């Protein structure tokens, strides 16, 4: 009873969200992997449970990227079904949970329809089925906007539209004035569909700076002055209502030009980096401080694997609301997931970050014991996506992965690469990470410094060759623009390629 009372009070305190500012969560659908790790795969019940959970944590807004950019013309049945589902999600979020809903559009990305229609929506790889439209070409850009209007029509009950200034978008040599015109074109589209939808300039990297990346292949982050120039140009377009979601330039980017009232802090990476190999993060200050560091309009956070990043989703909301996030708060939160099991869950989260293999193994054993007994889900059961045992086993498998990784790293740092202890530890790591990869199915960028350093010490050719492809820019292509696009496409299958290379190195051991 004491636990239940504590948990109920915690949920109620968060759900009130006393700040009155926007507190939003980004449901990012870019990456194609398994259910329920990838938001692309969510059912309407999954969406409803997740919205219920984040509302109880204090979130009052949700931002959705429904991946309209790569939908082929004509649409596949899976695309039609997804649009219908997202339209229902918007209605549920607004009517049942009183959440504000915004949609994301990349500025000038168009589909390669002949390739895109070969895939279902759930399986379509973005960087093999997308193209870039020159915003300075009125005919080509006009055709893009005509298609976008058809796609957005079912979603016109949304409250807002975010248009990002960079990845994935941009064009070599394009100017801020052209970006302002892009937003103007989207404003006209919105006014035809439903006047009053707010448009946000999502200032992530800098439109002109990202255009230079496409032109040169060299990635140099834009400056606040570049974004402020774009803001002033947008202001002159009279496209209101509009705002600025600052994910790359801090919450004060509008102060110097008298536009602080337009700024929403979008603290990208505070909850989870993206793209990143799925792994639950716990106990760092990033999420809590990311929530605290809001702007005049409020703060948003992003997540890639929502079902895994529950502790940081909780911490971000607590920071935004000025609430504490001590260990006891995490235990109370976890008890609202599975009644009475908060201590075991938090010990699992803590162990995962500890670097202590023995502690991880013990925590995994305790978690797996839970699946052999009846479990009662709590008020935040929607965050479990309908499967409490999946949640528990996910955490246990992640503990297996990190335990074996640290054992392997310790062995290869202590012994010669040919030592039996290294082979045994490496084999255990490959088995564990292969099991985890099979569960989630993620297939892209994977940067774990401890793993990379250990793998390099093996001096295994297939592994080294694969590690060398962990770059945003490929060597293939006649222009920097083509090399950037090819590099992004090459990363689409990086993580399974690396695991395959590890398996090959293991097979060749001692030959």
Buried (B, 14 or more C-beta within 10 A) or exposed (E): EEBBEBBBEBBEBBBEBEBEBBBBBBBBBBBBBBBBBBBBBBEEEBBBBBBBBBBBBBBBBBBBBBBBBBBBBEBBEBBBBBBEBBBBBBEBBBEEBEBBBBBBBBBBBBBBBEBBBBBBBBEBBBBBBBBBBBBBEEEEBEBBBEBBBEBBBBBBBBBBBBBBBBBBBBBBEBBBBBBBBBBBBBBEBBEEBEEEBBBBBBBBBBBBBBBBBBBBBEBEBBEBEBBBBBBBBBBEBEBEEBBBBBBBBBBBBBBEBEBBEBBBBBBBBBBBBBBBBBBBBBBEEBBBBBBBBBBBBBBBBBBBBBBBBBBBBBBBBBBBBEBEBEEEBBBBBBBBBBBBBBBBBBBBBBBBBBBBBEBBBBBBEBBBEBEEEEBEBBBBBBBBBBEBEBBBBBBBBBBBBBBBBBBBBBBBEEBEBEEEBBBEBBBBBBBBBBEBBEBBBBBBBBEBEEBBEBBEBBEBEBBBEBBEBBBBBBEEBEEBBBBBBBBBBBBBBBBBBBBBBBBBBBEEBEE
